[in-house]
Amino acid sequence: MQSGSWPIAALTSLASAADLNVPACPATATASFNQAIPDLAPCPQTTVDLCYTSTALNLVFTAYGETNFYFDPSQTTNGDIWAYEVMEAFIYKGTDNPQTYFEYEVSPNNVTYNAFIFNPSRTRAAGTPFDHAFVSNPFGDGFKVTTALDKPNNKWISTSSIPLALFNAENPKGTNWRMNFFRTVTGPTTYPDQQLCGWKNTNAMNFHITPFFGTVAFV
């Protein structure tokens, strides 16, 4: 049965069971976290505000408690920005534990990483395939991102828009997805070591464990 033909009671049940119910814009829902992965140590407060239109998923990442705003200014789109400070969203349309999903990252200097991840073990297990299919022209494809650094208030904010056509998901109301959100924290005195922070704890120093993705309903 297609989601568009589900009875209202079934859609209500799926939404009520979700970790996050995302409304149509301009209303938003917020995923908030302040714990490290996997030890649950204190981590700087991070929020992700989400909403959708008929054609886009909009995300506003806010990194509080920032002291370093640490990035490599030489890096460009789809570079290894994950080695420095970034905020991230892992996104999958569906309700199972995905083997392929979209990874979106943004750094304090407004550089993005955009790739479909092939992770058939679902845990990035040693000795198993793990690969990336990059979106090579995200801005030409309709992605949008604007990042502002608020150094006096120790925070940075990235406002992003991701085309829903990437997931064959125009007009997503009534659909259910799996997602997780992360932040990496480092600086000139600690690099390359990072503190890993997340919305749903993966119980390992590894973001790519899909059974721990949260559940998200578009309502």
Sequence and secondary structure as in RCSB ss.txt:
>XXXX:A:sequence
MQSGSWPIAALTSLASAADLNVPACPATATASFNQAIPDLAPCPQTTVDLCYTSTALNLVFTAYGETNFYFDPSQ
TTNGDIWAYEVMEAFIYKGTDNPQTYFEYEVSPNNVTYNAFIFNPSRTRAAGTPFDHAFVSNPFGDGFKVTTALD
KPNNKWISTSSIPLALFNAENPKGTNWRMNFFRTVTGPTTYPDQQLCGWKNTNAMNFHITPFFGTVAFV
>XXXX:A:secstr
  GGGS HHHHHHHHHHSSEEE BTTS EEEEEEEBTTT  EEEEEEEEEEE SSEEEEEEEE S S     TT 
 TTSSGGGSSEEEEEEEESSS  SEEEEEEE TTS EEEEEEE TTSS  TTS  EEEE S TTTTT EEEEEEE
GGGTEEEEEEEEEGGGGT SS TT EEEEEEEEEE  TTTTT  EEEESS  SSS S  GGG EEEEE 
